[in-house]
Structure formats: structure tokens, C-alpha cells
Amino acid sequence: MKNFQRITFDPNLMGGKPCIRSLRVTVGTVVGLVASGYSVQQILDLYPYLEADDITEALRFAAWRAEEIELPLHAA
């Protein structure tokens, strides 16, 4: 996995979904807001504990995941 400083995974938080800095805000939530037309400032107003770099990294992570190739494992 690429080096993402602000994206965390915890099976006990938000069902293990990728989150922003162990907060209860998933990457999917942030990406969904951007896709819905929200500006960075509007997102920061909705989630004042986020930073602009959190939004940028969420978008970078989503782009990386969209390009990742998952190969099936074959049992020996």
C-alpha cells in the first residue's frame, strides 16, 4: 500500500473502513461529499476537526484504490 499518513484502519472503528486520522469520518464519506459538489470549505465547515490535507489525502487514497488490481488467490 502506498504511504498514506492520514488514512487509518481499525477493525473496531467504523467496521474497519478506511478513516481519516482514526476519526469517525470515512474516506467514503469525504469522497462522496466531494462527488456531490461540496467544496473543501463546505466539508471543513461540516466537520471542523478535519483539515484540508485530510480531504486531499482521502481523494488520493480513493484514486489509488480505483487503480489497484486485486488478484484472486488460488488454493494449492
N, C-alpha and C positions, 0 to 999 in steps of 0.2 A: 504494500500500500504506500502511496505517496506520503510525504511528510506533511501532515495537517496538524498544526499546533492548536487549533481552536475546536476541532471536532473530536468528541469523545464518545465512547461506547461503554455502557454499563448495563448488564442484564437486569439490574434492579431498578433502572430508571427508564421510563417511557418504553418498556418492553424491549430494551436493548437497541432501539433505533439510534442512529447517529444523532447526537445532540450538540448544541453549541455550549462549549465550556462547562459541561456537566450541569447545565441549567435545564429546566423542563421546557426547552424550546427545541424542537427537532429541526434538522436540516430541511425536511419535507415541508414543514410549516413556513419557514423562511422562503424557500424556493417557490412555494405555492403563492405566497403573498406577492413576490416579485412578478410571477407569471400572471397574476390577476391585475397587475398595473400599479401596485403600491410603489411609491418612491422609497428610497433609502430613509429619507427623513420621516416619512409616514410610519415606516416599520419601527424606527427608533422611538417615535412617539408612542406607539402601541406597546413596545417592550423597552422601557427606558434603561434596563440593565444590560441591553445589548450595545455593541459598538459597531461602527460602520465596517470595521475589519471582519467582524463576525459574519456579516451579510456577504461580503466578498468571498470569504473562505467557504461559506455554505454553497455559493454558486460554483466555485472552483471544484468543490467536492462532488457536487451533482454532475458537473461536466465530466469529471474523471470517471465517475461510476457509469455514466452513459456510454463511455468509450471502452470500459473494461470488458474483457471477454471471459466468460465463465465456461470452463470445460467440464464435462461430466466425468466423474470418477468411475472407473471400471473395477469391479472386484476381481481379484486374482484367482 
